[in-house]
Amino acid sequence: MRKHPIDLFALLSGLIVIGFAVAFIVGAYTDLTIDARLIGPILLVGFGAAGLAGALVAQRRSDARLESATTE
């Protein structure tokens, strides 16, 4: 079975969403609360960072493939 590369953007986006879900569940059963005004900006920053990380990893993989193709 051939391995496929990890999609870093999808992984980080999923972790961000799971983090918010866990925070809301914890908030429902404890006295901790989440200010709803912060969710939008935090999501935007998180998804932006995930997109940037994904683009950097994709560029590095592309450069590595190009380098290996030119050395052969």
SULKA-V705838 format. One record per backbone hydrogen bond with DSSP energy under -1.0 kcal/mol. NH is the residue of the N-H (numbers start at 1). CO is the residue of the C=O. E is the energy in kcal/mol with one decimal. If there is no record, write none. Layout:
NH|CO|E, NH|CO|E
This chain:
8|6|-1.2, 11|7|-2.2, 12|8|-2.7, 13|9|-2.6, 14|10|-2.3, 15|11|-2.1, 16|12|-2.2, 17|13|-2.3, 18|14|-2.6, 19|15|-2.3, 20|16|-2.0, 21|17|-2.3, 22|18|-2.7, 23|19|-2.2, 24|20|-2.3, 25|21|-2.3, 26|22|-2.8, 27|23|-2.3, 28|24|-1.7, 29|25|-1.2, 30|26|-1.1, 38|35|-1.8, 42|38|-2.2, 43|39|-2.7, 44|40|-2.6, 45|41|-2.5, 46|42|-2.8, 47|43|-3.1, 48|44|-2.3, 49|45|-2.5, 50|46|-2.3, 51|47|-2.5, 52|48|-2.4, 53|49|-2.6, 54|50|-2.6, 55|51|-2.3, 56|52|-2.3, 57|53|-2.3, 58|54|-2.3, 59|55|-2.3, 60|56|-2.2, 61|57|-2.4, 62|58|-2.3, 63|59|-2.6, 64|60|-2.2, 65|61|-2.3, 66|62|-2.3, 67|63|-2.5, 68|64|-2.3, 69|65|-1.9, 70|66|-1.7, 71|67|-1.4
